């Protein structure tokens, strides 16, 4: 392990300890007597921290300095999987969360498209849902086998495949990004996709029915986060606090 690895470990431990206590960086600066600018560098793994400053940080958390150097991890999953219908915010939130956790971001449907060499829409049109579901499980298995710290955005219907959902739940910490039907609708439309309104007059009613049918499946996730009326930053802040307790390993 080189010096860069040690600094990243300290940064990760400090960030996890802070978010677990719901402290802002400014609060930590006040408690530790260290500057806000220095703490930003610490949490990003770029601060050449002295033993004295390390002790001051640990004391602010009521920890021993060795706790901020602990490289051990619990038997926690290395993958955080985001669940929810289209428009839940899985991509937007997933990318921001991955940056916060120093993990990679993977969108499962993009991996499936790469494997099939056609778009998801073409896959459904040409080969049907059964073929998509087989590819979904195969691709998920490949992602899990890579064993890298990952924030994974899953397809909205992954919960309807019991075997695939079981594989995911066994290997990942699952999070349901819950939103009202109107939020799903508005987010899709705000992305410039007006096909739901143009092609399906009963689309909103269908969306409500679909969400109601899948809610019991999504609710089996390890964590549910309400996203309605909240910014991506607020959601990522809450998520990183929850996931920080899992000691998700630092990204490769």
Secondary structure, 3 states (H helix, E strand, C coil): CCHHHHHHHHHHHHHHHHHHCCCCHHHHHHHHCCCHHHHHHHHCCCCCCCHHHHHHHHHHCCCCHHHHHCCCCCCCCCEEEEECCCCCCHHHHHHHHHHHHCCEEEEHHHHHHHHHCCCHHHHHHHHHHHHHHHHHHHHHHHHHHCCCCEEEECCCCHHHCHHHHHHHHHHCEEEEEECCHHHHHHHHHHCCCCHHHHHCCCHHHHHHHHHHHHHHHHCCCCEEEECCCCCHHHHHHHHHHHHHCCCCCCCC
